[in-house]
């Protein structure tokens, strides 16, 4: 089942997108829910900052995985950055690529879709243990 919501081009929208995803994934363990919330925040922030348009977030839960996508009609093709230690931005897509099981960017005319998947069955004990350190 897929659930989607639309958000305005507003600085408060990434926080609203985080709450939307957290609410939908409340039944998931923190090892799934917390990365999902972080990654959707990165993508929503990119939509507000770069597309300068409203955006939508869709959450699809399937067997063993959750797929989250952010769509905007701002055009352009997002690129995974290679920021230096002193760069103040440019890490969003790199974070999404690194923390997700899979991720992709699809563009069509003036529409951009960035999606990622997270496993709901994979052993993610490493994530919990790294938080304790």
Secondary structure, DSSP 4 states (H G I P E B T S, - for coil): -EEEEEE-SSTTHHHHHHHHHHHHTTTS-HHHHHHHHHHHHHHHHHIIIII-S-EEEEEEEETTEEEEEEEESS-S--------TT-SS--HHHHHHHHSSEEEEEEETTEEEEEEEEESSS--HHHHHHHH-
